[in-house]
Amino acid sequence: MDTEVKIINEEAQGNSILIESPILQNGRKLYIESYGCQMNFSDSEIVASVMAKHGYATTTDQHEADVVLLNTCSIRDKAEQTVRSRLRDFKKKKKEKPNLVIGVLGCMAERLKTQLLDEEKLVDIVAGPDSYRDLPRLVSEVDGGQKAVNVLLSREETYAEISPVRLNSNGITAFISIMRGCDNMCAFCVVPFTRGRERSRNPKSIVKEAQELVAQGYKEVTLLGQNVDSYRWNINNKGEIKDVSKPTTNFSQLMEMVALVSPDLRIRFSTSHPKDMTDDVLHIIAKYENICNYIHLPVQSGSTEVLKRMNRGYTREWYLDRIKAIREIIPGCAISTDIIAGFCGETEKDHNETLSLMEEVQYDYAFNFFYSERPKTLAERKFEDDVTLEVKKRRLAEIIAIQRKSAGKINETTLGKTYKVLVEGFSKKSKEHLFGRNSQNTAIVFPKENYKLGEYVNVKVNNCTTATLLGTALNLT
């Protein structure tokens, strides 16, 4: 049996997605690329919706575009360099098409507006995550010969009433953004500076969006937020109740509301923060069959001392207690994590504590990186980036080796088991095979036979390749 874990390392930054609309309204076409986290991909659907209302059709052909927008990520320097390289490519196209409008959205827009506009002269528009409603006006300013900027952060904007354009969707899975921003101020992270303060979206609008997706035939939604466990509706930015006549909704209650939309609608969520995940959330997951048994719980480090410098708000012991609660309340729940190798001041002892925590937890998946200092963060201001690149890479390799070993053991336990799989598409290697994921977020490939996309199928696992479980369909669920 050949096994491999899903691992993202420092080289796997800058994934992009292209989205297309079949409707052409005012003759101008919009081309969008998205980089980084799921929130950016979700935001691009908001952008497409805003622009569509002003007559812009989106296209997957960059050569026919009149407006090019790159939705960007600042979490790693490599991601920023990838975007810069793409912006240079599009700048060259301006020689052939002088009226081409180039814009940068998202986290890089807020952080690097001066460099991108004035110093490097790579873009015409810079729009932050809270200014997407303003994009049509910004394009008009560029049409008038001006550069256009709006990077103001909002304490209220959630785009709650905007129905995202599900472009290039498989018609089966979709994102629903439930909140924006982050208040945690982790020492290594730029998100609080680029996306602003936490604010939650009205739960009624979230449920309505889920209902609309079900009506359109979608079978799975992923509830998105930088820290979904801190979701609170009817709470202002000072932690005060906005309206005492209305109930306050927390994340566990919201999940239950969405789960009740339809028993055929499967629910996932991302991302959780260890300090905020309560047993209430775990009990709701255990209560509803259509809430997936999969939790992404980023630990970042197994050392309490490093966690303290990271300003994570929990200790190693606290984190392991959360893992214990997950195992007890949701037996068989898959758990994934994020780990940073070589954070400021990390010693060999600290690193070994991370390895020992990984051995103890036995993660299903891991997303691993070596530390990359980001401007304006607490770590950049307060700590020295004193772990050499050579040591960072060696520690990262050791982390990956531990994870491969854990994943191999977990893969072995799936052989002979039967899982309920939502069919999402065809196998990359053959149109005669379908693929889908089980509740634990594991991809399974099986012969197509007469099964169709969007169906729930019971699949028995027979074997696995380096990346995927291989099975045989037994019957529709």
N, C-alpha and C positions, 0 to 999 in steps of 0.2 A: 504493500500500500504506500502510495506517495502522498505526502501531506505538506501543506504550506499554510501559514497564517496570513490573514489580510494585514499587511504592514505598510504604512506610509512613512518614508524616511525623509531626510532633509532634501533629497533630490526631487521629491514628488510634489512640487508646488506649481501653482498656476494652471490647474485644470480649467478648461473652458467649455462653454456650451453655446451653441448657436441656436437662435429661435426664429421661427418664420410664421408669418400670417398669410393666408391665402387672399386677403382682401386688399385691393389697391383703391384708395379713395381720392387723394389729392395729387397723385403723381409722384410724391416724394417717398423714398424708401429708407427704412431704418435698419441698421445692422448692429446687433448687440453681441458682445462676448462677455462672459462672466467668469471670474476667477475667485478661488478661495472657498469659503464656507457655504453651507446650504442656504444661509440667510441671504447671501448675495444672489444666488440663483433665484430665490423667491422674490427678491427685490426687482430683479430684471423683468419678472412677469408683471410687477406693478408698473414699471417704467413703460413696458409695451402697452399696457392698458391706458395709461395717461396719454401716451403719444397717439394711440389709435383713435381716441376721442377727438384728436385734433387733425385727423386725416392721414396719419403716417402708417403705412404698412411695413411690417418687418420682413426681412429677407435673410436667407442663409448665404446669399452670394454677395460677398463684400464688394465686388467690382461694380455692381449696379446700385450700391447704396449712395444716398445723398447725405445721410447723417450716420456717423459711426460712433457708438458709445461703448466704452470699456468699463465694466463694473468690477472694481478692483479690491485687492486684499493687501493689508500691510503687516500681516502677522509674522512674515519672514522677509528678510532682505532679498532672497532669491525670487520670491513672488513679485516684489516690486521691480526687480531688474527684468523679469519676464515681460511685465506690462510695458516698461519703458522701451524694450526692444520692439514690441508690437506697435507702440505709438510712433516709433521712428519709421517703421514700415508704412504706416498710414500717412505719415507726413510726406513721404516720397510720392505717394499717390496723388498728393495735392498738385504736383507739377503737371500731371495729366488731367486732373479734374479740380481746377482752382476753387470752385464753389463747394467742394466737399467740406462738411462740418465735422470736426473731430472733438469728442468730449470724453472726459474721464469722470466716472462716478464712484461713489463708495468711499472706503477708508483712505485710499491714497489721495483722493480729491481733497478731503479735509486737511490731511497732514502735509501735502506737498503742493498746495495751490500756487505758491509763489514760484517755486522751481519749475513746475510744469508749464505755467503760463508765460512768465517773464524771462526766466533764465534759460531754460532749455527750449522754449517756444515750440512745444510739441502739440499743444491742444488749443482749441478755440473756446471750449466750455469746461468749467470745473463745477461739479454739482455734488454736494454732500448727501448723505443718506436720508436727510430730512427735507430735501428740496426737490424731490422728483415731480411734484405737482407743478413746479415752476419751469420745467424743461422746455415746454413749447415757447414760453416767453424768452428763455435764454437763447434758443435757436433763432428766434426773430431778431434778437440783438446782434447775433453774429451775421445774419443776413444783412443787417444794416451797417456792417463794417466794424463792429465792436467785439472785443473779447467779453465773455460773460461768466460771472462767478456768483454762486450762492452756496455757501458752506455753513450757513447758520444752523445750529443744532436746536431742536425743539424739545420742550418738556411735555408736549401734548400729542404730537404727530404719531399716529399708528397706522394710517392709511386704511382705517377700519371699513369704510364704506366702499372702497374701490375693489371691484371684482377682478382679480388677476387674470390676464390672458394666458390660458394654458397652451402655450405654443410649443410645437414639436413634442407634445406630451404623448405618452403611450396610452392615454385615456384610462389608465388603471390606478396610478399612484400620483399624489399631488402634495404640495406643501401648503400649510396654513400657518401664517405668522401670528403668534398670540401676544407678543410683546416686543419691545425694542429697547436697545441700550443696555447698560450694565453699571451697577453701583459698586462692584466688588473691589476694584482697584488692585488686582493682582500685580505684583511688582514687575512682571515681565510683559504685560499685555497693554496694547494700545487701544483696545476697544472702547474703554470709557471716554477716551479723548476723541475718538473718531466717530462714535455712534451716540455719545451723550448718556444722560441719565436713564434709568429704567422707567418705563411706563407700560402699563398693561392695556390690552385692547378689550373693549366691551365683550363679555362672553356671549351675549345675544348675537353679535355680528359674527363671532367665530362659529357658533352653532348653525347660523343661517348659511354661512359659506360651506360648512360640511354637508348640510341638507342639499344645497345646490349641486355639490359634487356627486352626491349619491344619485340625484335625479338625472345627472349626465352620464351615469354608469360607472363612476369611479369606485374602486373597492378598497383603497387605502389612503390615509392621510398621515403626514408627519407634522406634529405640532412643533413649531420652531420658536426659539428664543435663546438669547445668550445664556440665560440661566432660568430655565422654565420653572424650577421649583420656587422661585421667588415671585411668580405670577400672583398679583393681587389686584382685583378690580374693586373700585370704590375706595381706593387708598391714594392720597396725593403724594407728592414727592417728599413731604415732610413726615410721612408715615401716619398721617391723620385721615380719619374717615371723611370722605367728601360729603356724603349725604346719609345721615343717621336713619333716615326712613327706608333706605335700601340695604339689602344684605351684602356682606362682603364675600366675594368668591375667591377661593384659593385654587391652587393647581390641581389638587386631587378632585375637588368638586367640578372643576372645568373638564377634566378628563372624563368624569362620569357623565357629564352632560353630552359630550361628544360621542361617547360609547353608546349612549341610548338613542342616538340618531338612527342607527340601523345595526342590527346584529351582523350584517354582512359587510359593514365598514370596519376595516382593520385600522387600529390606531398605533402609531409610533410617536416618539417625542425625542427632542434633542435641543439643548444639552442640559444635563443635571449638574448641580454643584454639591459636593459631599456635605458641606456645612448646612445646606438648606433642605436636603432630602429627608422627608419625615416618613414615619411608618404609615401615616394615612395614605400617602401616595402608593406605597407598596401594597397595602390592603386593597386599594382600588384596582391595581393591576391584577392582583390575584382573584378579585371578584368577577371580572369580566373577561370572558374568553376572547373577545375581539380586541382587547388591549394586549399588545405583543409582549412576550416574556423576554425582553431585551432592554438593558439599561446601559447607557454610556456614562460612566462615572469617572471623570478625569482625576487621577491622583497627583500627577506631575512629578512627585518624588516620594520615596519611602522613608525619608529622613525628616523627623520633626523639626530639626534645626533648619534644614533647607526650606521646609514648608513655612516656617516662621518668616524667613527672609523673603520668601515669595509672597507673603501676606495672604495666604490661602484661607486662614481662619479656622483651621482644624489641625489636629495632630495625627500621627500615624495610628495611634490607638483609636481615635475617633473614626477614622476612615475604615479601619478593620471592623469596627463595630457595625458600621453601615453595611459592609459586605456580609457580615454575619446575619444581619436582619434580612437582607435580600435573600440569602440562601434559605433561611428559615420560613419566611413568609411566602416566597415564590420559588418553590423547588424547581430546579431545571432552568432557571432564568439565566440567560447568557449575559455576560458582563464584559464590556470593553473599556479601554482607558486611554488617556494621553500621558506620555512621560517625556520629560525634558532632561537630557543628559548634559552635565557640565554647567549647571547654573552657577552664578557668582558664589565663590567660597565653598563649592562642593568638594569635600575631601573623599579619599578612597573609602573611608568608613561610611560616609553618607551614601556613596554610590553602592556599596555592598548592602546597605539597608534597603535601597530600591530593589536590588536583585532578590533579596530575601523576601520582600513583600510580594514580588511577582511570583515567586515560588509558592508562597502561601496562598495567594488568591487564585492563581491559575486562570488567567484571563482568556476569554474566547478570541478576542481580537485586541490589537494594540496599535496606536498611532504614535510613533516615536520620532523625536527630533533631538538634535543637539541645540543648545542654547544659542540664540541669535539676538544680540542686543538691539533694542528698538528705541529710537529717539523719543524723548519726553516721558518715558516710563519712569516709575519709581526706581527701578534697578539701574537705569542709566544715570539717574541723578545721585543715587545713594551708594551704589556698590561698584566695585571694580570687576570687570569681566576678566577674571584672573585664571581661568582654566584654559590651557592651551588648546588649539584646534586639534592637535594630534591626540591629546587625552580625551577630548570630547568625542572624537570619532571612535576611539577604542572603546570607551564606555558605551556609546550607542550600539556598537557591534555586539557587545556582551548582553545588552538589554534585548536586542533582536534575537540573539541565540536562545536566551531563556524563553522568549515568547514563542519561538518556533517549536521548542520542546513541549511547552504547555499546550499549544494548539494541536500538535500531533497526538497527544494523549486524548484530547477532547474529540478529535476526529474519529479516533478508534472507537469511542463509545457510541457513535452514531450508526455504525454498521449494523444492519439488521433491523433498525428502528424505522417506524413509519411516521411521517410528518405531514401535517396539513400545509400545503404549499399554494400560494397565490401565484398563478401563472402570469408573468409580466412581459415575456417576449420570447424570441427565438434565441437559441444558442448562437454565440458568435461563430462557432465552427461549422454549424450545420442547421439548415432550415428544417431538417427532419427531427430536430430535438428542441424542446422548450426549456425555459429556465424560469425559476421563481425563487422566492425566499420563504422559509418557514418562520414561525413566531420568533425564533432566536436570531433572526436576521442572517441566516446562513443560506447561500445560494445553492440550489440543487438543480441539476440538469437531468432530463429524462426524455425517452422517445415520445414524439408528439402524438402518435396514434390519431385518435379523433378528438383530442382535447383542444380547447380554445383559450385564447388570451382572456384574462379576467375571471377565469374559473378557479374555484378552490378544488384542489386535487390531493388525494392521499397518495403519498409517494414513499416507497420503501427504499432505504439507502443500501446499495450493494457494494459500492466502492467509492474512491475519490481520486482526483487528480491532484496536481500541485496546488490548485486553488479552489476547486469546486467539488461538492459531493455529487456522486452519480447514482441515479436510482431508477426505479421502475414504477410507473403509475399503476395504482390498484383500482381506484374508482373515484368518482366525484364525491366530495364530502356532502 
